[in-house]
Amino acid sequence: MIERQHLSILAEVARSGSVTAAAERLNLSQSALSHTIRRFERLHGLEVWTKKGRGLTLTPAGTHLLALATSVLPQFDRAERFLADFARGSRGLLRIGMECHPCEKWLMRIVTPFLEGWPDIEVDVKTGFRFDGVTALRNHETDLLITPDPIDDPDIVFRAVFDYDLVLVVSERHELADRPFVVPKDLADEVLMTVPVTLDRLDIYTRFFMPANVRPGVHRTVETSELMLRLVAAGRGVTVLPDWLVEEEGRDLPVRMLRIGREGIAKSIHLGVRRGEVALPHMQAFMALSEQSLRG
């Protein structure tokens, strides 16, 4: 078996020209170095060098191994540096999973400064809004979960990094436009547009309609918030979105934001990380950038 030590010894002997000098540079005794090479030669039934006066001459086998050492040893060194960087959290891959549709827009606030600050960390985003984010995090399919709905899990730490309100968005011409808030029966005849997720993941249903035993007149799903806002502006229905998203994407559209219920629906974007990885430097940096993103 060829081991890294054999290649290191051969490379150092070739560089220094003597066993004694090579042993000193490798922090080995001369006898230990010689014993290692003699054992290697016996195992493979060949010689890697021969003595010529006070110097050494590589055999054809030794010359071949030296070429291998020249190629392979730098790769070992790079791999060790990479592993050290990974251990410090300064190099690697950050796989992000998202459980909320509008979170993709919010994430764009964070990605650019994060990539600039951590050039050796690659970022991959899983935008499957129907996937089970907690399970993916537990199974190491992702490294960080962005969700508005944290759970109590002993293996995962959730941190709230961005607070917002869900609001009802209507056209300026809508009969509800001047109301400060709406109650469930106000929407009983409306066309409600939401993102394409199951009803149990829509707060407008679980926290507003279902407790009042009310349903909207029509429920329609739309893939993008931009299209939803334009449909609302055109009077084709109403929608529910985070207030910050409406402020950003709907500022030039004739739409109004209304509280959902008298008290409104307050939410927070949470970051979920496996408990043992919260202290990684790049995780701390991502969380800090996320908290700084609050209101711009």
FIKOL-210265 format. One record per atom (N, C-alpha, C): y, x, z; residue in three letters. Coordinates in pm, whole numbers, plus 50000, padded with zeros to 5 digits. Atoms other than C-alpha are relative to their C-alpha. Layout:
<atoms>
YXZALA...
</atoms>
This chain:
<atoms>
498815008450000MET500005000050000MET501255008850000MET498734992950004ILE503445012649907ILE500994992950092ILE499055005749907GLU505915007250189GLU501385006149977GLU498634995250016ARG509655011250202ARG500165014050056ARG499874986949939GLN509265041550430GLN499555011149905GLN500504989950094HIS507245060050166HIS501055002949894HIS498994998250104LEU509935054349904LEU501245006950057LEU498834993849938SER512705064250147SER499775014950020SER500324985849980ILE510955096950233ILE500065007449868ILE500044993450130LEU510365105249869LEU501415001849944LEU498644999250051ALA513965097549773ALA500815010650075ALA499234990549920GLU515375118250059GLU499535014349977GLU500524986750030VAL513075147949991VAL500525004849866VAL499484996450133ALA514105147449624ALA501495003250007ALA498554998049990ARG517795145149725ARG500325013150072ARG499664988449916SER517735172549991SER499255012649959SER500754988550048GLY515095195049839GLY499045006050100GLY500944994649902SER513135200550160SER499574989250097SER500525009549902VAL510985182350412VAL500835000350126VAL499234998849876THR513005195650704THR501314992349993THR498715006850016ALA516345183150573ALA499814984949988ALA500275014350016ALA514845149750472ALA499674993650134ALA500395005349869ALA513315145050819ALA501234998050088ALA498785001249919GLU516695151350984GLU500824987849959GLU499185011250050ARG518485126050762ARG499344986650031ARG500725012549974LEU515795099850825LEU499694998050148LEU500255000949855ASN515725106151202ASN498515000150032ASN501434998049975LEU512075116851190LEU499755014650032LEU500414986149983SER510315147751309SER499345004549869SER500614995050123GLN509065170551031GLN498514996849995GLN501445002749996SER505465165551146SER499714985349971SER500215014250024ALA505815127551144ALA500184996849852ALA499785002350143LEU507245128150791LEU498825005149919LEU501124994250075SER504505151150664SER498734991950020SER501195008249972HIS501805130350835HIS500044987049921HIS499895012750074THR503125098450673THR499675002049854THR500264997650142ILE503035113650326ILE498545004049977ILE501404996250016ARG499595129950374ARG499094987750009ARG500805012349987ARG498195096350487ARG500124991649874ARG499795007550124PHE499715079550182PHE499205006349885PHE500724993050108GLU498225106249952GLU498494997950013GLU501435002249980ARG494755102550108ARG499624985749960ARG500285014050030LEU494935064650075LEU499914997649850LEU499955002550145HIS495755066449704HIS499295010849919HIS500754989750070GLY493815098349618GLY500845008049903GLY499104992450088LEU496765117649473LEU501005007750084LEU498924992849935GLU499605141249555GLU501334995249943GLU498695004250049VAL503265131749533VAL500925012149977VAL499284987750029TRP504625167449545TRP499125011850031TRP500694987449971THR503435203449550THR501055010250040THR499074989649957LYS504995233549715LYS500115010749893LYS499754989350096LYS506595259549491LYS500985009650066LYS499184991049921GLY507825288449698GLY500484992650123GLY499435007349889ARG510195273849954ARG500384985649963ARG499615013250045GLY510845243249744GLY498814991049973GLY501025009950030LEU508915212349636LEU500174995449856LEU499975005250136THR508005199749292THR499244986849997THR500655013050008LEU507215163249228LEU498905000249895LEU501075002150096THR503935155049060THR500384988349909THR499725012050082PRO503835129148778PRO500004987150082PRO500025011949914ALA502875103449041ALA501264999450085ALA498804999649919GLY505745114849262GLY501254996549919GLY498865003250087THR508195112748969THR500074984949974THR500045014650022HIS507065077048899HIS500474992650125HIS499595006549876LEU507475067449265LEU501485002050029LEU498574997549980LEU510935083649275LEU500824990349915LEU499295009750085ALA512025061848981ALA499954986150063ALA500145012849932LEU510675031749171LEU500944999450121LEU499124999549882ALA512545042449487ALA501464998449961ALA498625000950046THR515785046549293THR500394985749965THR499735014050038SER515465010749168SER499914990550119SER500315009949897VAL514044993349474VAL500815001850128VAL499334997849872LEU515765009649773LEU501404993750005LEU498705006949994PRO519284997449679PRO499854984850015PRO500225014449985GLN517834962349652GLN499654996550145GLN500285002049857PHE516434965350005PHE501315000350080PHE498724998749927ASP519874976750126ASP500864987649980ASP499205012050026ARG521604947349956ARG499414988050073ARG500645011349931ALA519044923150099ALA500305000350149ALA499694998849857GLU519654936350450GLU501444996050028GLU498605003949982ARG523414932650408ARG500164984849987ARG499945014550018PHE522894897250280PHE499494992950125PHE500565006349881LEU520704888650579LEU500965001150118LEU499024998349893ALA523294902950817ALA501174990449981ALA498925009450028ASP525964882150644ASP499584985750032ASP500515013349969PHE523794851150668PHE500004997750151PHE500065001549854ALA523284857351039ALA501384998050060ALA498645001749951ARG527034859951087ARG500654987449945ARG499435012050060GLY527594829050874GLY501075002849898GLY498964996650098SER529764847650622SER499484999749857SER500555001150135ARG527464842750324ARG498894989550003ARG501095009650005GLY525114815350214GLY500364987849919GLY499845012650072LEU524944779750089LEU500244988950101LEU499695011549916LEU526554749650256LEU499704987549918LEU500415012250072ARG524764717950142ARG500534988050077ARG499305011149935ILE526844687250217ILE499434986849949ILE500445013550035GLY525484651750224GLY501064990050043GLY498985010049967MET527724621050221MET499384986250007MET500475013749981GLU527004586250351GLU501094989649979GLU498955009950026CYS530294570150260CYS500605002749864CYS499534999050138HIS531584562949913HIS501365006849990HIS498694993750014PRO535274571849964PRO500085014150058PRO499964986749939CYS534374603550158CYS500115010949895CYS499924989950106GLU534084621649826GLU501465003649973GLU498584997350021LYS537844618049780LYS500575008450114LYS499524992449885TRP538524630650132TRP499485014349996TRP500604986850002LEU536144659850083LEU500785009649910LEU499264991450091MET538244672749794MET501195006750070MET498934993749924ARG541014679650048ARG499535012850068ARG500554989149919ILE538704703750228ILE499415011149914ILE500804990550077VAL536714720649953VAL500825011849950VAL499224989050058THR539484740949788THR500395010450104THR499684989549903PRO540824758150102PRO498765006550061PRO501224994049945PHE537254763150229PHE499475010649904PHE500504990450098LEU536154780249907LEU500895012349993LEU499094988650002GLU539254801949913GLU499805008950122GLU500174992349876GLY538634812350273GLY498635006050017GLY501374995349986TRP534884817350235TRP499405002349861TRP500444997950139PRO534274832149888PRO498525002749983PRO501434997250012ASP530664841649967ASP499134988350043ASP500765012049966ILE529644806450074ILE500024990549880ILE500095009850107GLU528424784249792GLU499974986050062GLU499965013849951VAL528974746749833VAL499284991049901VAL500725009850081ASP526634719749705ASP500164986550069ASP499725013349944VAL527364682649752VAL498994990049947VAL500935010850037LYS524804654649753LYS500754986950013LYS499195012150000THR526624623049653THR499154987549982THR500845011950006GLY523704598849679GLY500344991050117GLY499475007949890PHE525424572149884PHE498964991050065PHE501045008549942ARG522174553549945ARG498955008050078ARG501044992049935PHE520234582850092PHE500184999850151PHE499974999649854ASP519364586450458ASP500515013850042ASP499384987149973GLY521764613750561GLY499465006950123GLY500504993849877VAL520434619450912VAL498635006149976VAL501334994650030THR516864623950787THR500125012549915THR499804988250085ALA518074648150519ALA500485011850083ALA499504989349913LEU519914668050787LEU498895005350089LEU501134995949915ARG516904668451020ARG498995008449922ARG501014993350082ASN514634679850734ASN500535012349929ASN499384988150059HIS517004708150637HIS500194998749849HIS499665002250141GLU517664692350297GLU501505001549981GLU498564997649999THR521374693650383THR500355007450128THR499564992449883ASP523384714150631ASP501104993050077ASP498885006949938LEU526274691050704LEU500064985849943LEU499955014050042LEU526594653150692LEU501394994450025LEU498725007049987ILE529824634250627ILE499704985150005ILE500355014049983THR529534598850760THR501034992950087THR499155007849909PRO531644571150914PRO499194993550111PRO500875007049906ASP528644559351116ASP499065009850070ASP500854990649928PRO527344586051359PRO498974992650085PRO501025005749913ILE524214579751563ILE499785009550117ILE500344991749884ASP522964592751896ASP498695007149970ASP501184992250035ASP520534620651805ASP500055013250076ASP499954987949917PRO519594649452040PRO500075012949918PRO500044987850082ASP519214673951750ASP501245001849914ASP498854999650088ILE522504666351575ILE501284997950081ILE498695001449938VAL526094670851689VAL500934993449899VAL499025006850085PHE528624646351543PHE501395002350058PHE498614998049957ARG532334653751556ARG500924991649912ARG499025007950075ALA535074629351457ALA501145009249956ALA498994990850051VAL537524647651232VAL501154993049929VAL498955006950077PHE539574620751055PHE499954985250032PHE499935014349964ASP540664586451181ASP500724992149891ASP499355008550099TYR541584557850952TYR499694985450033TYR500275014349987ASP541624519850925ASP499484994649867ASP500395007650118LEU539714498350681LEU501004988749983LEU499025010550026VAL542154474550517VAL499554991549882VAL500205008850114LEU541974444850284LEU501135002649901LEU499014997250104VAL543744451949957VAL500084987949908VAL499785011650086VAL545244423149761VAL501165003049907VAL498884998950091SER547634419249472SER501284995450069SER498725004349945GLU551324415949555GLU500254985149973GLU499805014050036ARG551114381649388ARG499014990850072ARG501015008149933HIS548184370249604HIS500644991750111HIS499445009049898GLU548844341049839GLU499885005750141GLU500144993749868LEU547694362950132LEU500905012150017LEU499304987250001ALA550014391750046ALA500985001850115ALA498994998849894ASP552574383850315ASP499414998450140ASP500655001349869ARG550034379150596ARG499905013950066ARG500224987049932PRO549904406950860PRO498525003350013PRO501444997949990PHE546124402050890PHE499304987749944PHE500805011350049VAL543324380050761VAL498874997350097VAL501185003949923VAL540524361050934VAL498914996649899VAL501105001950095PRO537064355250781PRO500174988249906PRO499945011950085LYS537744320050651LYS501035001649888LYS499024997650106ASP540704333550449ASP499355005249873ASP500654993850115LEU538234350850220LEU498804992149951LEU501185007950035ALA535664322950189ALA499934996449852ALA499985003450143ASP536754315749830ASP500405011749912ASP499524988450075GLU537664350749725GLU498865007649930GLU500894990350063VAL536014375449487VAL500215013250074VAL499904987649921LEU535324405449712LEU499295011249927LEU500594988250065MET534724439149548MET499775010950104MET500334989049909THR532944466549741THR499255010849925THR500824989350057VAL531184499249675VAL498554995449998VAL501385004650015PRO527524495849572PRO499045005350106PRO500944996749894VAL525714499049905VAL499494987050060VAL500575012149939THR523584474850107THR500994993950100THR499055007149914LEU525394448550315LEU500025005450143LEU500034995049862ASP524244464050643ASP500805012850017ASP499174988149992ARG526354494450558ARG501464997149967ARG498625003950027LEU529514474850487LEU500604993850126LEU499385005049877ASP531744470050792ASP500654986449980ASP499385012950023ILE533474440650629ILE498994988650022ILE501055010049973TYR530144422350657TYR499565000650146TYR500594999149867THR528734435750984THR501004997450112THR499005001349893ARG532014435151180ARG501004988749977ARG499005010250031PHE533934407051011PHE499374986849957PHE500585012550049PHE531954381450811PHE498854994950086PHE501235004649934MET528594380250990MET500254994350140MET499755006149869PRO529934374551345PRO500624986049991PRO499375013150018ALA531904344951208ALA499154990649916ALA500895008150085ASN528994332550994ASN500744995249874ASN499235003050122VAL531214333750685VAL499595010049893VAL500244991250114ARG530634348350339ARG501154998549902ARG498985001550103PRO533084355950060PRO499484991149888PRO500445008650109GLY533044333049758GLY499085007349903GLY500794991750093VAL531714360549528VAL500055014450050VAL500044985849965HIS530584395849610HIS499645007949875HIS500194991950120ARG530904420849330ARG500065014750038ARG499964985749972THR530144458149337THR500675007449885THR499284991750096VAL532314483949161VAL499795014650040VAL500374986249970GLU531484520949134GLU501155008550053GLU498914990949963THR534944536449177THR501154992650066THR498855006049931SER537904530049404SER501174998349904SER498915001450096GLU540314536049115GLU499904986949923GLU500195012450076LEU538804507448916LEU500214987950090LEU499815011249908MET538704484849222MET501484996950020MET498575002149977LEU542414489849285LEU500684994249878LEU499385005550122ARG543304482748924ARG499584985549979ARG500445014050009LEU541204451048928LEU500754991350099LEU499245007549900VAL542924440049248VAL501434997849951VAL498625001050049ALA546344447449098ALA500124989549889ALA500005009750109ALA545394425748801ALA499634986050046ALA500315013149946GLY544474396949032GLY498564995649979GLY501415003450025ARG540724398748966ARG499174999050127ARG500735000849875GLY539754398949333GLY500705008250107GLY499494991949890VAL540294416749663VAL498965010650034VAL500954989649964THR538704447949809THR500325005450138THR499854993749868VAL538264467650130VAL499845015049981VAL500014985450016LEU539104504750140LEU500685006450120LEU499254992849896PRO540334531250384PRO501495000049967PRO498565000650024ASP544094529350429ASP500535012549931ASP499504987750061TRP544604566050337TRP499695000749852TRP500374999850141LEU542784561150009LEU500914990949917LEU499085009250069VAL544934531349915VAL501385006449987VAL498694993450004GLU548064551150005GLU500065010649891GLU500024989550101GLU546974579149773GLU499844994449858GLU500345004450135GLU545504560249478GLU500744987349957GLU499365012650035GLY547424527649497GLY501505000150015GLY498564999549972ARG550954540049559ARG500844994549885ARG499245004850115ASP552064530849206ASP499514986449949ASP500545012850043LEU550134498149187LEU500604988650084LEU499435011549927PRO551404463349286PRO498964993750093PRO501005004849905VAL549044459449583VAL500565000750141VAL499635000149858ARG549374452449955ARG498775002550085ARG501074997849903MET547294463350254MET500174990550118MET499985009249886LEU546394437950525LEU498965004350103LEU500994997449897ARG544664442750860ARG498844990349984ARG501205008350003ILE541114429650871ILE499764995050142ILE500045005449865GLY541144406651174GLY501275003850074GLY498774997749923ARG543864406251435ARG500105014450048ARG500004986449946GLU542824440151577GLU499775010749894GLU500314990350103GLY541864456351248GLY498625006250019GLY501274992949991ILE538784477951182ILE500305015049995ILE499744985649990ALA539284513751301ALA498715007749974ALA501174991850033LYS536934540451167LYS500375014850013LYS499804985650001SER536504578051175SER498985006449909SER500954991750072ILE534954602850940ILE499435010150100ILE500694990749910HIS532384622951135HIS499265010649919HIS500844989450055LEU530744656051054LEU498795001550090LEU501234998049925GLY527114659251159GLY499395013449964GLY500574986650020VAL525574693751205VAL498825001650095VAL501124997249909ARG522234705051348ARG500525007950120ARG499434994849876ARG522854714351710ARG500035015350004ARG500054985549993GLY521804750651673GLY500905007149902GLY499194993750105GLU524184756651380GLU501494996850013GLU498595003849983VAL527444742451515VAL500895012350014VAL499174988349972ALA528664776951623ALA500105009749884ALA499894991050115LEU528164793151281LEU501465000749955LEU498574998750033PRO531564806951175PRO500454991249885PRO499545008150113HIS531664788950840HIS499974985150034HIS499995014049954MET530744755951010MET501264997250081MET498805001549920GLN533554760751259GLN501244999349909GLN498864999950092ALA535924768450972ALA500104986849924ALA499985012750073PHE534894737250780PHE500494988850090PHE499565010449906MET535374715451088MET501505001150027MET498584998249974ALA538794730751155ALA500844995149883ALA499285004950119LEU539924723950798LEU499954984749993LEU500145014650002SER538594688450829SER500974993550097SER499075005649901GLU540624682051142GLU501455001649957GLU498644997750049GLN543734696750980GLN500374990549887GLN499745008850113SER543354672450690SER500584986550044SER499525012949950LEU544394643250912LEU501424997349949LEU498735004250059ARG547164625450729ARG500675011149917ARG499454990550096GLY547504652950472GLY500005014350049GLY
</atoms>
